[in-house]
């Protein structure tokens, strides 16, 4: 499984500030963007409430489609 991680050093420890499993038909691609567009370079992306809300709306849609099938 391929995964991209953005890791940041803070107070002598490392923390993952963003991650992405960019499969063509995967849930990450559907909810957070296509790997060609979804750059893993913003350590504050999950602090952007508008972006996070959009991700969770897409996730709910994704889950509703799965439950129908």
PDB file of N, H, CA, C and O in Angstrom:
ATOM      1  N   UNK A   1       0.850  -1.168   0.000  1.00  0.00           N
ATOM      2  CA  UNK A   1       0.000   0.000   0.000  1.00  0.00           C
ATOM      3  C   UNK A   1       0.901   1.237   0.000  1.00  0.00           C
ATOM      4  O   UNK A   1       1.822   1.344   0.809  1.00  0.00           O
ATOM      5  N   UNK A   2       0.632   2.143  -0.889  1.00  0.00           N
ATOM      6  H   UNK A   2      -0.117   2.056  -1.546  1.00  0.00           H
ATOM      7  CA  UNK A   2       1.397   3.375  -0.981  1.00  0.00           C
ATOM      8  C   UNK A   2       0.766   4.446  -0.093  1.00  0.00           C
ATOM      9  O   UNK A   2      -0.454   4.603  -0.049  1.00  0.00           O
ATOM     10  N   UNK A   3       1.621   5.169   0.602  1.00  0.00           N
ATOM     11  H   UNK A   3       2.612   5.041   0.566  1.00  0.00           H
ATOM     12  CA  UNK A   3       1.138   6.227   1.477  1.00  0.00           C
ATOM     13  C   UNK A   3       2.138   7.382   1.446  1.00  0.00           C
ATOM     14  O   UNK A   3       3.351   7.169   1.441  1.00  0.00           O
ATOM     15  N   UNK A   4       1.616   8.596   1.424  1.00  0.00           N
ATOM     16  H   UNK A   4       0.631   8.769   1.428  1.00  0.00           H
ATOM     17  CA  UNK A   4       2.457   9.785   1.551  1.00  0.00           C
ATOM     18  C   UNK A   4       2.207  10.373   2.933  1.00  0.00           C
ATOM     19  O   UNK A   4       1.065  10.465   3.382  1.00  0.00           O
ATOM     20  N   UNK A   5       3.281  10.767   3.599  1.00  0.00           N
ATOM     21  H   UNK A   5       4.209  10.692   3.234  1.00  0.00           H
ATOM     22  CA  UNK A   5       3.175  11.357   4.926  1.00  0.00           C
ATOM     23  C   UNK A   5       3.874  12.704   4.952  1.00  0.00           C
ATOM     24  O   UNK A   5       4.926  12.875   4.336  1.00  0.00           O
ATOM     25  N   UNK A   6       3.304  13.643   5.651  1.00  0.00           N
ATOM     26  H   UNK A   6       2.449  13.504   6.152  1.00  0.00           H
ATOM     27  CA  UNK A   6       3.969  14.904   5.948  1.00  0.00           C
ATOM     28  C   UNK A   6       4.234  14.883   7.448  1.00  0.00           C
ATOM     29  O   UNK A   6       3.310  14.870   8.261  1.00  0.00           O
ATOM     30  N   UNK A   7       5.513  14.879   7.791  1.00  0.00           N
ATOM     31  H   UNK A   7       6.263  14.889   7.130  1.00  0.00           H
ATOM     32  CA  UNK A   7       5.924  14.759   9.183  1.00  0.00           C
ATOM     33  C   UNK A   7       6.590  16.058   9.603  1.00  0.00           C
ATOM     34  O   UNK A   7       7.382  16.636   8.858  1.00  0.00           O
ATOM     35  N   UNK A   8       6.262  16.504  10.792  1.00  0.00           N
ATOM     36  H   UNK A   8       5.619  16.035  11.397  1.00  0.00           H
ATOM     37  CA  UNK A   8       6.796  17.761  11.301  1.00  0.00           C
ATOM     38  C   UNK A   8       7.464  17.516  12.655  1.00  0.00           C
ATOM     39  O   UNK A   8       6.967  16.749  13.479  1.00  0.00           O
ATOM     40  N   UNK A   9       8.581  18.172  12.863  1.00  0.00           N
ATOM     41  H   UNK A   9       8.985  18.796  12.194  1.00  0.00           H
ATOM     42  CA  UNK A   9       9.278  18.086  14.134  1.00  0.00           C
ATOM     43  C   UNK A   9       8.779  19.192  15.050  1.00  0.00           C
ATOM     44  O   UNK A   9       8.699  20.356  14.657  1.00  0.00           O
ATOM     45  N   UNK A  10       8.444  18.809  16.279  1.00  0.00           N
ATOM     46  H   UNK A  10       8.509  17.864  16.598  1.00  0.00           H
ATOM     47  CA  UNK A  10       7.950  19.774  17.250  1.00  0.00           C
ATOM     48  C   UNK A  10       8.363  19.326  18.649  1.00  0.00           C
ATOM     49  O   UNK A  10       8.033  18.221  19.078  1.00  0.00           O
ATOM     50  N   UNK A  11       9.082  20.188  19.351  1.00  0.00           N
ATOM     51  H   UNK A  11       9.349  21.086  19.003  1.00  0.00           H
ATOM     52  CA  UNK A  11       9.512  19.891  20.720  1.00  0.00           C
ATOM     53  C   UNK A  11      10.230  18.542  20.830  1.00  0.00           C
ATOM     54  O   UNK A  11       9.929  17.731  21.706  1.00  0.00           O
ATOM     55  N   UNK A  12      11.175  18.328  19.930  1.00  0.00           N
ATOM     56  H   UNK A  12      11.418  18.987  19.219  1.00  0.00           H
ATOM     57  CA  UNK A  12      12.002  17.120  19.914  1.00  0.00           C
ATOM     58  C   UNK A  12      11.223  15.834  19.675  1.00  0.00           C
ATOM     59  O   UNK A  12      11.668  14.749  20.050  1.00  0.00           O
ATOM     60  N   UNK A  13      10.068  15.963  19.053  1.00  0.00           N
ATOM     61  H   UNK A  13       9.707  16.844  18.748  1.00  0.00           H
ATOM     62  CA  UNK A  13       9.315  14.774  18.673  1.00  0.00           C
ATOM     63  C   UNK A  13       8.751  14.986  17.273  1.00  0.00           C
ATOM     64  O   UNK A  13       8.631  16.115  16.797  1.00  0.00           O
ATOM     65  N   UNK A  14       8.417  13.904  16.642  1.00  0.00           N
ATOM     66  H   UNK A  14       8.514  12.987  17.028  1.00  0.00           H
ATOM     67  CA  UNK A  14       7.854  13.960  15.296  1.00  0.00           C
ATOM     68  C   UNK A  14       6.356  13.709  15.366  1.00  0.00           C
ATOM     69  O   UNK A  14       5.886  12.898  16.165  1.00  0.00           O
ATOM     70  N   UNK A  15       5.611  14.418  14.516  1.00  0.00           N
ATOM     71  H   UNK A  15       5.993  15.077  13.868  1.00  0.00           H
ATOM     72  CA  UNK A  15       4.183  14.144  14.439  1.00  0.00           C
ATOM     73  C   UNK A  15       3.753  14.172  12.983  1.00  0.00           C
ATOM     74  O   UNK A  15       4.254  14.962  12.183  1.00  0.00           O
ATOM     75  N   UNK A  16       2.825  13.302  12.662  1.00  0.00           N
ATOM     76  H   UNK A  16       2.418  12.661  13.312  1.00  0.00           H
ATOM     77  CA  UNK A  16       2.259  13.244  11.318  1.00  0.00           C
ATOM     78  C   UNK A  16       1.202  14.335  11.235  1.00  0.00           C
ATOM     79  O   UNK A  16       0.238  14.334  12.002  1.00  0.00           O
ATOM     80  N   UNK A  17       1.385  15.265  10.303  1.00  0.00           N
ATOM     81  H   UNK A  17       2.167  15.266   9.680  1.00  0.00           H
ATOM     82  CA  UNK A  17       0.434  16.368  10.174  1.00  0.00           C
ATOM     83  C   UNK A  17      -0.477  16.205   8.963  1.00  0.00           C
ATOM     84  O   UNK A  17      -1.485  16.902   8.848  1.00  0.00           O
ATOM     85  N   UNK A  18      -0.131  15.294   8.064  1.00  0.00           N
ATOM     86  H   UNK A  18       0.687  14.728   8.157  1.00  0.00           H
ATOM     87  CA  UNK A  18      -1.002  14.983   6.932  1.00  0.00           C
ATOM     88  C   UNK A  18      -0.589  13.629   6.385  1.00  0.00           C
ATOM     89  O   UNK A  18       0.582  13.257   6.456  1.00  0.00           O
ATOM     90  N   UNK A  19      -1.540  12.896   5.845  1.00  0.00           N
ATOM     91  H   UNK A  19      -2.492  13.198   5.788  1.00  0.00           H
ATOM     92  CA  UNK A  19      -1.240  11.629   5.190  1.00  0.00           C
ATOM     93  C   UNK A  19      -2.220  11.415   4.061  1.00  0.00           C
ATOM     94  O   UNK A  19      -3.302  12.002   4.034  1.00  0.00           O
ATOM     95  N   UNK A  20      -1.822  10.558   3.120  1.00  0.00           N
ATOM     96  H   UNK A  20      -0.943  10.082   3.142  1.00  0.00           H
ATOM     97  CA  UNK A  20      -2.641  10.365   1.932  1.00  0.00           C
ATOM     98  C   UNK A  20      -2.393   8.997   1.334  1.00  0.00           C
ATOM     99  O   UNK A  20      -1.253   8.636   1.043  1.00  0.00           O
ATOM    100  N   UNK A  21      -3.450   8.245   1.153  1.00  0.00           N
ATOM    101  H   UNK A  21      -4.376   8.539   1.390  1.00  0.00           H
ATOM    102  CA  UNK A  21      -3.410   6.980   0.431  1.00  0.00           C
ATOM    103  C   UNK A  21      -4.044   7.235  -0.928  1.00  0.00           C
ATOM    104  O   UNK A  21      -5.264   7.151  -1.065  1.00  0.00           O
ATOM    105  N   UNK A  22      -3.246   7.542  -1.919  1.00  0.00           N
ATOM    106  H   UNK A  22      -2.254   7.611  -1.808  1.00  0.00           H
ATOM    107  CA  UNK A  22      -3.763   8.013  -3.196  1.00  0.00           C
ATOM    108  C   UNK A  22      -3.996   6.966  -4.251  1.00  0.00           C
ATOM    109  O   UNK A  22      -3.317   6.958  -5.278  1.00  0.00           O
ATOM    110  N   UNK A  23      -4.943   6.082  -4.017  1.00  0.00           N
ATOM    111  H   UNK A  23      -5.494   6.088  -3.183  1.00  0.00           H
ATOM    112  CA  UNK A  23      -5.305   5.117  -5.039  1.00  0.00           C
ATOM    113  C   UNK A  23      -6.364   5.712  -5.953  1.00  0.00           C
ATOM    114  O   UNK A  23      -7.213   6.489  -5.516  1.00  0.00           O
ATOM    115  N   UNK A  24      -6.306   5.342  -7.217  1.00  0.00           N
ATOM    116  H   UNK A  24      -5.617   4.710  -7.573  1.00  0.00           H
ATOM    117  CA  UNK A  24      -7.187   5.932  -8.222  1.00  0.00           C
ATOM    118  C   UNK A  24      -8.665   5.873  -7.824  1.00  0.00           C
ATOM    119  O   UNK A  24      -9.398   6.841  -8.027  1.00  0.00           O
ATOM    120  N   UNK A  25      -9.099   4.763  -7.269  1.00  0.00           N
ATOM    121  H   UNK A  25      -8.504   3.977  -7.104  1.00  0.00           H
ATOM    122  CA  UNK A  25     -10.500   4.605  -6.899  1.00  0.00           C
ATOM    123  C   UNK A  25     -10.704   4.567  -5.387  1.00  0.00           C
ATOM    124  O   UNK A  25     -11.745   4.109  -4.917  1.00  0.00           O
ATOM    125  N   UNK A  26      -9.740   5.035  -4.634  1.00  0.00           N
ATOM    126  H   UNK A  26      -8.894   5.408  -5.015  1.00  0.00           H
ATOM    127  CA  UNK A  26      -9.810   4.938  -3.181  1.00  0.00           C
ATOM    128  C   UNK A  26     -10.589   6.066  -2.530  1.00  0.00           C
ATOM    129  O   UNK A  26     -10.887   7.091  -3.142  1.00  0.00           O
ATOM    130  N   UNK A  27     -10.905   5.836  -1.272  1.00  0.00           N
ATOM    131  H   UNK A  27     -10.664   5.003  -0.774  1.00  0.00           H
ATOM    132  CA  UNK A  27     -11.683   6.811  -0.516  1.00  0.00           C
ATOM    133  C   UNK A  27     -10.912   8.124  -0.338  1.00  0.00           C
ATOM    134  O   UNK A  27     -11.515   9.196  -0.373  1.00  0.00           O
ATOM    135  N   UNK A  28      -9.604   8.058  -0.151  1.00  0.00           N
ATOM    136  H   UNK A  28      -9.114   7.187  -0.122  1.00  0.00           H
ATOM    137  CA  UNK A  28      -8.821   9.292  -0.019  1.00  0.00           C
ATOM    138  C   UNK A  28      -8.886  10.130  -1.286  1.00  0.00           C
ATOM    139  O   UNK A  28      -9.011  11.353  -1.225  1.00  0.00           O
ATOM    140  N   UNK A  29      -8.802   9.470  -2.427  1.00  0.00           N
ATOM    141  H   UNK A  29      -8.701   8.477  -2.477  1.00  0.00           H
ATOM    142  CA  UNK A  29      -8.884  10.192  -3.698  1.00  0.00           C
ATOM    143  C   UNK A  29     -10.244  10.858  -3.845  1.00  0.00           C
ATOM    144  O   UNK A  29     -10.338  12.000  -4.292  1.00  0.00           O
ATOM    145  N   UNK A  30     -11.296  10.139  -3.468  1.00  0.00           N
ATOM    146  H   UNK A  30     -11.219   9.211  -3.104  1.00  0.00           H
ATOM    147  CA  UNK A  30     -12.644  10.687  -3.573  1.00  0.00           C
ATOM    148  C   UNK A  30     -12.859  11.845  -2.607  1.00  0.00           C
ATOM    149  O   UNK A  30     -13.472  12.847  -2.976  1.00  0.00           O
ATOM    150  N   UNK A  31     -12.369  11.727  -1.383  1.00  0.00           N
ATOM    151  H   UNK A  31     -11.872  10.913  -1.083  1.00  0.00           H
ATOM    152  CA  UNK A  31     -12.680  12.718  -0.353  1.00  0.00           C
ATOM    153  C   UNK A  31     -11.701  13.881  -0.269  1.00  0.00           C
ATOM    154  O   UNK A  31     -12.111  15.006   0.015  1.00  0.00           O
ATOM    155  N   UNK A  32     -10.406  13.632  -0.510  1.00  0.00           N
ATOM    156  H   UNK A  32     -10.072  12.718  -0.741  1.00  0.00           H
ATOM    157  CA  UNK A  32      -9.430  14.712  -0.343  1.00  0.00           C
ATOM    158  C   UNK A  32      -8.781  15.161  -1.635  1.00  0.00           C
ATOM    159  O   UNK A  32      -8.051  16.152  -1.639  1.00  0.00           O
ATOM    160  N   UNK A  33      -9.026  14.456  -2.741  1.00  0.00           N
ATOM    161  H   UNK A  33      -9.619  13.651  -2.737  1.00  0.00           H
ATOM    162  CA  UNK A  33      -8.521  14.904  -4.029  1.00  0.00           C
ATOM    163  C   UNK A  33      -7.660  13.890  -4.743  1.00  0.00           C
ATOM    164  O   UNK A  33      -7.099  12.976  -4.138  1.00  0.00           O
ATOM    165  N   UNK A  34      -7.571  14.072  -6.035  1.00  0.00           N
ATOM    166  H   UNK A  34      -8.026  14.814  -6.526  1.00  0.00           H
ATOM    167  CA  UNK A  34      -6.780  13.194  -6.892  1.00  0.00           C
ATOM    168  C   UNK A  34      -5.295  13.392  -6.590  1.00  0.00           C
ATOM    169  O   UNK A  34      -4.869  14.513  -6.312  1.00  0.00           O
ATOM    170  N   UNK A  35      -4.492  12.305  -6.642  1.00  0.00           N
ATOM    171  H   UNK A  35      -4.839  11.395  -6.868  1.00  0.00           H
ATOM    172  CA  UNK A  35      -3.065  12.431  -6.327  1.00  0.00           C
ATOM    173  C   UNK A  35      -2.320  13.453  -7.189  1.00  0.00           C
ATOM    174  O   UNK A  35      -1.299  13.990  -6.761  1.00  0.00           O
ATOM    175  N   UNK A  36      -2.813  13.723  -8.382  1.00  0.00           N
ATOM    176  H   UNK A  36      -3.643  13.287  -8.729  1.00  0.00           H
ATOM    177  CA  UNK A  36      -2.179  14.737  -9.228  1.00  0.00           C
ATOM    178  C   UNK A  36      -2.425  16.147  -8.683  1.00  0.00           C
ATOM    179  O   UNK A  36      -1.670  17.070  -8.989  1.00  0.00           O
ATOM    180  N   UNK A  37      -3.474  16.312  -7.879  1.00  0.00           N
ATOM    181  H   UNK A  37      -4.086  15.562  -7.630  1.00  0.00           H
ATOM    182  CA  UNK A  37      -3.827  17.621  -7.330  1.00  0.00           C
ATOM    183  C   UNK A  37      -3.592  17.725  -5.827  1.00  0.00           C
ATOM    184  O   UNK A  37      -3.342  18.812  -5.307  1.00  0.00           O
ATOM    185  N   UNK A  38      -3.672  16.606  -5.140  1.00  0.00           N
ATOM    186  H   UNK A  38      -3.875  15.723  -5.563  1.00  0.00           H
ATOM    187  CA  UNK A  38      -3.589  16.587  -3.665  1.00  0.00           C
ATOM    188  C   UNK A  38      -2.130  16.593  -3.224  1.00  0.00           C
ATOM    189  O   UNK A  38      -1.492  15.547  -3.104  1.00  0.00           O
ATOM    190  N   UNK A  39      -1.629  17.780  -2.992  1.00  0.00           N
ATOM    191  H   UNK A  39      -2.147  18.629  -3.090  1.00  0.00           H
ATOM    192  CA  UNK A  39      -0.235  17.927  -2.572  1.00  0.00           C
ATOM    193  C   UNK A  39      -0.128  17.742  -1.061  1.00  0.00           C
ATOM    194  O   UNK A  39      -0.971  18.216  -0.300  1.00  0.00           O
ATOM    195  N   UNK A  40       0.902  17.059  -0.654  1.00  0.00           N
ATOM    196  H   UNK A  40       1.587  16.673  -1.272  1.00  0.00           H
ATOM    197  CA  UNK A  40       1.138  16.813   0.768  1.00  0.00           C
ATOM    198  C   UNK A  40       2.231  17.780   1.210  1.00  0.00           C
ATOM    199  O   UNK A  40       3.365  17.378   1.472  1.00  0.00           O
ATOM    200  N   UNK A  41       1.874  19.053   1.289  1.00  0.00           N
ATOM    201  H   UNK A  41       0.953  19.379   1.077  1.00  0.00           H
ATOM    202  CA  UNK A  41       2.869  20.085   1.598  1.00  0.00           C
ATOM    203  C   UNK A  41       2.343  21.163   2.555  1.00  0.00           C
ATOM    204  O   UNK A  41       3.008  22.172   2.792  1.00  0.00           O
ATOM    205  N   UNK A  42       1.151  20.937   3.094  1.00  0.00           N
ATOM    206  H   UNK A  42       0.611  20.118   2.901  1.00  0.00           H
ATOM    207  CA  UNK A  42       0.547  21.943   3.964  1.00  0.00           C
ATOM    208  C   UNK A  42       0.309  21.347   5.354  1.00  0.00           C
ATOM    209  O   UNK A  42      -0.658  20.610   5.545  1.00  0.00           O
ATOM    210  N   UNK A  43       1.165  21.651   6.318  1.00  0.00           N
ATOM    211  H   UNK A  43       1.951  22.250   6.163  1.00  0.00           H
ATOM    212  CA  UNK A  43       0.995  21.075   7.646  1.00  0.00           C
ATOM    213  C   UNK A  43      -0.253  21.572   8.374  1.00  0.00           C
ATOM    214  O   UNK A  43      -0.620  21.027   9.415  1.00  0.00           O
ATOM    215  N   UNK A  44      -0.897  22.584   7.844  1.00  0.00           N
ATOM    216  H   UNK A  44      -0.599  23.026   6.998  1.00  0.00           H
ATOM    217  CA  UNK A  44      -2.090  23.141   8.505  1.00  0.00           C
ATOM    218  C   UNK A  44      -3.395  22.775   7.799  1.00  0.00           C
ATOM    219  O   UNK A  44      -4.450  23.311   8.140  1.00  0.00           O
ATOM    220  N   UNK A  45      -3.337  21.867   6.816  1.00  0.00           N
ATOM    221  H   UNK A  45      -2.480  21.431   6.539  1.00  0.00           H
ATOM    222  CA  UNK A  45      -4.524  21.562   6.016  1.00  0.00           C
ATOM    223  C   UNK A  45      -5.696  21.097   6.884  1.00  0.00           C
ATOM    224  O   UNK A  45      -6.843  21.444   6.606  1.00  0.00           O
ATOM    225  N   UNK A  46      -5.419  20.316   7.930  1.00  0.00           N
ATOM    226  H   UNK A  46      -4.486  20.034   8.156  1.00  0.00           H
ATOM    227  CA  UNK A  46      -6.492  19.811   8.771  1.00  0.00           C
ATOM    228  C   UNK A  46      -7.002  20.859   9.761  1.00  0.00           C
ATOM    229  O   UNK A  46      -7.954  20.601  10.498  1.00  0.00           O
ATOM    230  N   UNK A  47      -6.379  22.036   9.784  1.00  0.00           N
ATOM    231  H   UNK A  47      -5.606  22.246   9.186  1.00  0.00           H
ATOM    232  CA  UNK A  47      -6.884  23.163  10.572  1.00  0.00           C
ATOM    233  C   UNK A  47      -7.852  24.029   9.767  1.00  0.00           C
ATOM    234  O   UNK A  47      -8.507  24.911  10.321  1.00  0.00           O
ATOM    235  N   UNK A  48      -7.942  23.779   8.466  1.00  0.00           N
ATOM    236  H   UNK A  48      -7.410  23.062   8.015  1.00  0.00           H
ATOM    237  CA  UNK A  48      -8.836  24.517   7.572  1.00  0.00           C
ATOM    238  C   UNK A  48     -10.226  23.892   7.669  1.00  0.00           C
ATOM    239  O   UNK A  48     -10.510  22.905   6.991  1.00  0.00           O
ATOM    240  N   UNK A  49     -11.083  24.455   8.499  1.00  0.00           N
ATOM    241  H   UNK A  49     -10.852  25.256   9.050  1.00  0.00           H
ATOM    242  CA  UNK A  49     -12.374  23.847   8.785  1.00  0.00           C
ATOM    243  C   UNK A  49     -13.251  23.691   7.544  1.00  0.00           C
ATOM    244  O   UNK A  49     -13.980  22.706   7.426  1.00  0.00           O
ATOM    245  N   UNK A  50     -13.188  24.630   6.638  1.00  0.00           N
ATOM    246  H   UNK A  50     -12.596  25.429   6.734  1.00  0.00           H
ATOM    247  CA  UNK A  50     -13.976  24.524   5.405  1.00  0.00           C
ATOM    248  C   UNK A  50     -13.540  23.296   4.600  1.00  0.00           C
ATOM    249  O   UNK A  50     -14.384  22.550   4.103  1.00  0.00           O
ATOM    250  N   UNK A  51     -12.235  23.087   4.472  1.00  0.00           N
ATOM    251  H   UNK A  51     -11.550  23.693   4.876  1.00  0.00           H
ATOM    252  CA  UNK A  51     -11.697  21.935   3.746  1.00  0.00           C
ATOM    253  C   UNK A  51     -12.088  20.639   4.447  1.00  0.00           C
ATOM    254  O   UNK A  51     -12.505  19.680   3.796  1.00  0.00           O
ATOM    255  N   UNK A  52     -11.956  20.606   5.775  1.00  0.00           N
ATOM    256  H   UNK A  52     -11.618  21.385   6.303  1.00  0.00           H
ATOM    257  CA  UNK A  52     -12.294  19.417   6.559  1.00  0.00           C
ATOM    258  C   UNK A  52     -13.783  19.096   6.426  1.00  0.00           C
ATOM    259  O   UNK A  52     -14.151  17.935   6.249  1.00  0.00           O
ATOM    260  N   UNK A  53     -14.633  20.107   6.510  1.00  0.00           N
ATOM    261  H   UNK A  53     -14.333  21.050   6.654  1.00  0.00           H
ATOM    262  CA  UNK A  53     -16.081  19.894   6.358  1.00  0.00           C
ATOM    263  C   UNK A  53     -16.392  19.298   4.989  1.00  0.00           C
ATOM    264  O   UNK A  53     -17.227  18.401   4.875  1.00  0.00           O
ATOM    265  N   UNK A  54     -15.725  19.792   3.956  1.00  0.00           N
ATOM    266  H   UNK A  54     -15.046  20.520   4.048  1.00  0.00           H
ATOM    267  CA  UNK A  54     -15.921  19.275   2.604  1.00  0.00           C
ATOM    268  C   UNK A  54     -15.487  17.806   2.518  1.00  0.00           C
ATOM    269  O   UNK A  54     -16.162  16.990   1.890  1.00  0.00           O
ATOM    270  N   UNK A  55     -14.373  17.482   3.144  1.00  0.00           N
ATOM    271  H   UNK A  55     -13.825  18.145   3.655  1.00  0.00           H
ATOM    272  CA  UNK A  55     -13.895  16.093   3.164  1.00  0.00           C
ATOM    273  C   UNK A  55     -14.924  15.188   3.828  1.00  0.00           C
ATOM    274  O   UNK A  55     -15.228  14.113   3.310  1.00  0.00           O
ATOM    275  N   UNK A  56     -15.463  15.610   4.967  1.00  0.00           N
ATOM    276  H   UNK A  56     -15.216  16.483   5.387  1.00  0.00           H
ATOM    277  CA  UNK A  56     -16.422  14.773   5.682  1.00  0.00           C
ATOM    278  C   UNK A  56     -17.766  14.669   4.958  1.00  0.00           C
ATOM    279  O   UNK A  56     -18.435  13.641   5.057  1.00  0.00           O
ATOM    280  N   UNK A  57     -18.167  15.703   4.239  1.00  0.00           N
ATOM    281  H   UNK A  57     -17.624  16.538   4.158  1.00  0.00           H
ATOM    282  CA  UNK A  57     -19.377  15.611   3.409  1.00  0.00           C
ATOM    283  C   UNK A  57     -19.185  14.574   2.314  1.00  0.00           C
ATOM    284  O   UNK A  57     -20.072  13.759   2.058  1.00  0.00           O
ATOM    285  N   UNK A  58     -18.025  14.607   1.669  1.00  0.00           N
ATOM    286  H   UNK A  58     -17.305  15.269   1.877  1.00  0.00           H
ATOM    287  CA  UNK A  58     -17.730  13.625   0.621  1.00  0.00           C
ATOM    288  C   UNK A  58     -17.636  12.220   1.210  1.00  0.00           C
ATOM    289  O   UNK A  58     -18.057  11.253   0.575  1.00  0.00           O
ATOM    290  N   UNK A  59     -17.090  12.102   2.411  1.00  0.00           N
ATOM    291  H   UNK A  59     -16.748  12.888   2.926  1.00  0.00           H
ATOM    292  CA  UNK A  59     -16.988  10.802   3.066  1.00  0.00           C
ATOM    293  C   UNK A  59     -18.374  10.233   3.365  1.00  0.00           C
ATOM    294  O   UNK A  59     -18.606   9.039   3.171  1.00  0.00           O
ATOM    295  N   UNK A  60     -19.288  11.067   3.830  1.00  0.00           N
ATOM    296  H   UNK A  60     -19.099  12.037   3.988  1.00  0.00           H
ATOM    297  CA  UNK A  60     -20.654  10.613   4.084  1.00  0.00           C
ATOM    298  C   UNK A  60     -21.321  10.144   2.793  1.00  0.00           C
ATOM    299  O   UNK A  60     -22.017   9.129   2.788  1.00  0.00           O
ATOM    300  N   UNK A  61     -21.112  10.873   1.704  1.00  0.00           N
ATOM    301  H   UNK A  61     -20.546  11.698   1.707  1.00  0.00           H
ATOM    302  CA  UNK A  61     -21.651  10.464   0.407  1.00  0.00           C
ATOM    303  C   UNK A  61     -21.051   9.131  -0.022  1.00  0.00           C
ATOM    304  O   UNK A  61     -21.773   8.241  -0.471  1.00  0.00           O
ATOM    305  N   UNK A  62     -19.749   8.990   0.113  1.00  0.00           N
ATOM    306  H   UNK A  62     -19.163   9.713   0.478  1.00  0.00           H
ATOM    307  CA  UNK A  62     -19.045   7.755  -0.226  1.00  0.00           C
ATOM    308  C   UNK A  62     -19.612   6.579   0.564  1.00  0.00           C
ATOM    309  O   UNK A  62     -19.875   5.518  -0.002  1.00  0.00           O
ATOM    310  N   UNK A  63     -19.800   6.765   1.869  1.00  0.00           N
ATOM    311  H   UNK A  63     -19.587   7.627   2.328  1.00  0.00           H
ATOM    312  CA  UNK A  63     -20.337   5.711   2.715  1.00  0.00           C
ATOM    313  C   UNK A  63     -21.790   5.373   2.348  1.00  0.00           C
ATOM    314  O   UNK A  63     -22.185   4.208   2.396  1.00  0.00           O
ATOM    315  N   UNK A  64     -22.577   6.382   1.985  1.00  0.00           N
ATOM    316  H   UNK A  64     -22.256   7.328   1.946  1.00  0.00           H
ATOM    317  CA  UNK A  64     -23.976   6.112   1.626  1.00  0.00           C
ATOM    318  C   UNK A  64     -24.076   5.299   0.348  1.00  0.00           C
ATOM    319  O   UNK A  64     -24.969   4.463   0.215  1.00  0.00           O
ATOM    320  N   UNK A  65     -23.185   5.530  -0.579  1.00  0.00           N
ATOM    321  H   UNK A  65     -22.459   6.209  -0.471  1.00  0.00           H
ATOM    322  CA  UNK A  65     -23.160   4.745  -1.829  1.00  0.00           C
ATOM    323  C   UNK A  65     -22.773   3.309  -1.520  1.00  0.00           C
ATOM    324  O   UNK A  65     -23.333   2.380  -2.101  1.00  0.00           O
ATOM    325  N   UNK A  66     -21.823   3.115  -0.614  1.00  0.00           N
ATOM    326  H   UNK A  66     -21.368   3.870  -0.142  1.00  0.00           H
ATOM    327  CA  UNK A  66     -21.402   1.764  -0.246  1.00  0.00           C
ATOM    328  C   UNK A  66     -22.517   0.990   0.434  1.00  0.00           C
ATOM    329  O   UNK A  66     -22.671  -0.209   0.205  1.00  0.00           O
ATOM    330  N   UNK A  67     -23.300   1.669   1.272  1.00  0.00           N
ATOM    331  H   UNK A  67     -23.175   2.644   1.458  1.00  0.00           H
ATOM    332  CA  UNK A  67     -24.362   0.980   2.007  1.00  0.00           C
ATOM    333  C   UNK A  67     -25.528   0.592   1.105  1.00  0.00           C
ATOM    334  O   UNK A  67     -26.300  -0.306   1.442  1.00  0.00           O
ATOM    335  N   UNK A  68     -25.663   1.265  -0.042  1.00  0.00           N
ATOM    336  H   UNK A  68     -25.036   1.994  -0.315  1.00  0.00           H
ATOM    337  CA  UNK A  68     -26.732   0.941  -0.989  1.00  0.00           C
ATOM    338  C   UNK A  68     -26.384  -0.316  -1.782  1.00  0.00           C
ATOM    339  O   UNK A  68     -27.256  -1.118  -2.120  1.00  0.00           O
ATOM    340  N   UNK A  69     -25.109  -0.468  -2.068  1.00  0.00           N
ATOM    341  H   UNK A  69     -24.401   0.183  -1.794  1.00  0.00           H
ATOM    342  CA  UNK A  69     -24.688  -1.613  -2.898  1.00  0.00           C
ATOM    343  C   UNK A  69     -24.744  -2.838  -2.105  1.00  0.00           C
ATOM    344  O   UNK A  69     -24.431  -3.916  -2.610  1.00  0.00           O
TER     345      UNK A  69
END
